[in-house]
Amino acid sequence: MTSLDHDQKSHATVRPLTVEDVAWMRELFTERWGGVVSVSRGVAHDTTALPGFVALLDGERAGVATYRIDGGECELVTLDSVREGAGVGTALVDAVAGAARAAGAVRLWLVTTNDNLRALRFYQRYGFDLVAVHRDAVARSRELKPSIPETGLDGIPLRHEIELELPSNPGGVSRTRSPGC
């Protein structure tokens, strides 16, 4: 993406997730991810029970992110943009990073799967580093969420969890990212 493309994007506004958003989120996650349960590192999360943020473009919901804070760590549990390329994902990650900092978290991390190439590209451009590949973790995740398919995006066998984290600075979670994100 060129800086010109970035400058011409719509700017998403972000607000905290509310109970009024839950039905929309449930429908979105069921359609795109087979339900509201998200599994990472062997833990099942009911995403409707997590704090999060909703991104709006022209007053309409355009994306959602959920997270959980545990001690000094914040896991970005879900990130879903209905309008890709409009700055929605970036605005949502910025909001989660801000919430993590405000809560005193020093690590912001997430898990995606080996088939999610768009997510891997987005997160790395944002500034996240790949820190671990958890081989065959998706097979264990299927025990908690049987609806996870064998084949993922682009026909890629869905097998591994890939863990990424945003490098922190001495003051807490960093929001440094590449200029084009």
C-alpha positions as CSV (number, residue, x, y, z in Angstrom):
1,M,0.0,0.0,0.0
2,T,1.4,3.4,-0.9
3,S,1.2,6.3,1.5
4,L,-1.3,7.9,-1.0
5,D,-3.6,4.9,-0.6
6,H,-3.3,5.2,3.2
7,D,-4.1,9.0,3.1
8,Q,-7.3,8.4,1.0
9,K,-8.7,5.8,3.4
10,S,-11.9,6.5,5.3
11,H,-11.0,7.0,9.0
12,A,-12.8,4.6,11.3
13,T,-14.0,5.8,14.6
14,V,-13.8,3.3,17.5
15,R,-15.9,3.0,20.6
16,P,-16.2,0.4,23.3
17,L,-18.3,-2.7,22.6
18,T,-21.7,-2.5,24.3
19,V,-24.5,-5.0,25.0
20,E,-26.3,-3.5,22.0
21,D,-23.5,-4.8,19.8
22,V,-23.7,-8.4,20.9
23,A,-26.4,-9.7,18.6
24,W,-24.5,-8.1,15.6
25,M,-21.3,-9.6,16.8
26,R,-22.9,-13.0,17.3
27,E,-24.2,-13.0,13.7
28,L,-20.9,-11.8,12.3
29,F,-18.8,-14.4,14.1
30,T,-21.2,-17.2,13.4
31,E,-21.2,-16.4,9.7
32,R,-17.4,-15.9,9.4
33,W,-16.0,-18.2,12.2
34,G,-18.6,-20.8,12.9
35,G,-19.7,-19.3,16.2
36,V,-18.7,-17.0,19.1
37,V,-16.2,-19.3,20.6
38,S,-12.6,-18.6,19.8
39,V,-9.8,-21.0,20.8
40,S,-6.2,-20.0,21.4
41,R,-3.4,-21.8,23.1
42,G,-5.9,-24.5,24.3
43,V,-8.3,-22.0,25.9
44,A,-11.9,-21.5,24.6
45,H,-13.2,-17.9,24.9
46,D,-16.8,-16.8,24.7
47,T,-16.1,-13.7,22.6
48,T,-19.5,-12.2,23.6
49,A,-18.3,-12.1,27.2
50,L,-15.0,-10.3,26.5
51,P,-14.4,-6.5,26.4
52,G,-13.8,-5.0,23.0
53,F,-14.2,-2.3,20.6
54,V,-16.4,-1.6,17.6
55,A,-15.2,0.4,14.6
56,L,-17.7,2.6,12.7
57,L,-17.5,3.9,9.2
58,D,-20.1,6.5,8.2
59,G,-22.0,5.5,11.3
60,E,-22.2,1.8,10.4
61,R,-20.5,-1.0,12.3
62,A,-17.4,-2.0,10.2
63,G,-15.5,-4.2,12.5
64,V,-14.9,-5.5,16.0
65,A,-12.1,-6.6,18.2
66,T,-12.2,-8.4,21.5
67,Y,-9.4,-8.9,24.1
68,R,-8.6,-10.3,27.5
69,I,-6.2,-9.0,30.0
70,D,-4.4,-11.4,32.4
71,G,-1.9,-9.8,34.6
72,G,0.7,-8.0,32.6
73,E,-0.5,-9.5,29.3
74,C,-3.3,-8.6,26.9
75,E,-4.4,-11.1,24.3
76,L,-6.1,-9.8,21.2
77,V,-8.7,-12.6,20.9
78,T,-10.6,-11.5,17.8
79,L,-10.2,-8.9,15.1
80,D,-12.8,-8.8,12.3
81,S,-13.1,-6.1,9.7
82,V,-16.2,-6.0,7.5
83,R,-14.6,-3.3,5.3
84,E,-11.0,-4.3,4.6
85,G,-8.6,-1.6,3.4
86,A,-10.5,1.2,5.1
87,G,-8.3,1.4,8.3
88,V,-10.8,-0.5,10.4
89,G,-8.3,-3.2,11.6
90,T,-5.6,-0.6,12.4
91,A,-8.0,1.5,14.4
92,L,-9.2,-1.5,16.4
93,V,-5.7,-2.7,17.2
94,D,-4.8,0.8,18.2
95,A,-7.8,0.8,20.6
96,V,-6.8,-2.6,22.1
97,A,-3.2,-1.5,22.5
98,G,-4.4,1.6,24.3
99,A,-6.6,-0.4,26.6
100,A,-3.7,-2.8,27.3
101,R,-1.5,0.2,28.2
102,A,-4.2,1.7,30.4
103,A,-4.5,-1.6,32.2
104,G,-0.7,-1.8,32.8
105,A,-0.2,-4.7,30.4
106,V,3.4,-4.9,29.0
107,R,2.7,-7.6,26.4
108,L,0.1,-7.5,23.6
109,W,-0.1,-10.8,21.8
110,L,-2.4,-12.9,19.6
111,V,-2.8,-16.2,17.8
112,T,-3.8,-16.8,14.2
113,T,-3.7,-19.9,12.1
114,N,-1.3,-21.0,9.4
115,D,-3.9,-20.4,6.7
116,N,-4.7,-16.8,7.5
117,L,-2.2,-15.2,5.2
118,R,-4.0,-11.8,5.2
119,A,-4.0,-11.6,9.0
120,L,-0.3,-12.5,9.0
121,R,0.5,-9.8,6.5
122,F,-1.6,-7.2,8.4
123,Y,-0.2,-8.0,11.8
124,Q,3.4,-8.0,10.6
125,R,2.9,-4.7,8.8
126,Y,1.4,-3.3,12.0
127,G,4.6,-4.2,13.8
128,F,3.8,-7.5,15.5
129,D,6.6,-10.1,15.6
130,L,6.2,-13.8,15.0
131,V,7.3,-15.4,18.3
132,A,6.1,-19.0,18.1
133,V,4.6,-21.7,15.9
134,H,2.5,-24.1,17.8
135,R,2.6,-27.2,15.6
136,D,-0.6,-29.2,15.3
137,A,-2.4,-26.9,17.9
138,V,-5.5,-26.7,15.8
139,A,-6.2,-30.4,16.2
140,R,-6.3,-29.8,20.0
141,S,-8.4,-26.7,19.4
142,R,-11.0,-28.8,17.5
143,E,-11.5,-30.8,20.8
144,L,-12.9,-27.5,22.2
145,K,-14.5,-26.2,19.0
146,P,-15.4,-29.1,16.7
147,S,-16.6,-26.8,14.0
148,I,-13.1,-25.8,13.0
149,P,-12.7,-27.1,9.5
150,E,-9.8,-29.3,8.3
151,T,-9.1,-27.0,5.4
152,G,-8.9,-23.2,5.9
153,L,-8.6,-20.1,3.8
154,D,-7.2,-20.5,0.2
155,G,-7.5,-24.3,0.5
156,I,-4.6,-24.5,3.0
157,P,-4.8,-27.4,5.5
158,L,-5.6,-25.8,8.9
159,R,-3.0,-27.2,11.4
160,H,-0.9,-24.7,13.3
161,E,-1.4,-21.7,15.6
162,I,1.0,-18.9,15.0
163,E,1.7,-16.6,17.9
164,L,2.6,-12.9,17.4
165,E,3.3,-10.1,19.8
166,L,3.8,-6.4,19.6
167,P,7.2,-5.5,20.9
168,S,6.9,-3.4,24.0
169,N,8.9,-0.4,25.0
170,P,10.0,0.5,28.6
171,G,6.7,2.5,29.1
172,G,4.5,-0.4,28.2
173,V,2.8,-1.8,25.0
174,S,4.1,-0.2,21.9
175,R,2.0,1.0,19.1
176,T,4.8,1.4,16.6
177,R,4.0,0.1,13.2
178,S,5.1,0.4,9.6
179,P,4.1,3.6,7.9
180,G,1.6,2.2,5.3
181,C,-0.6,0.2,7.7
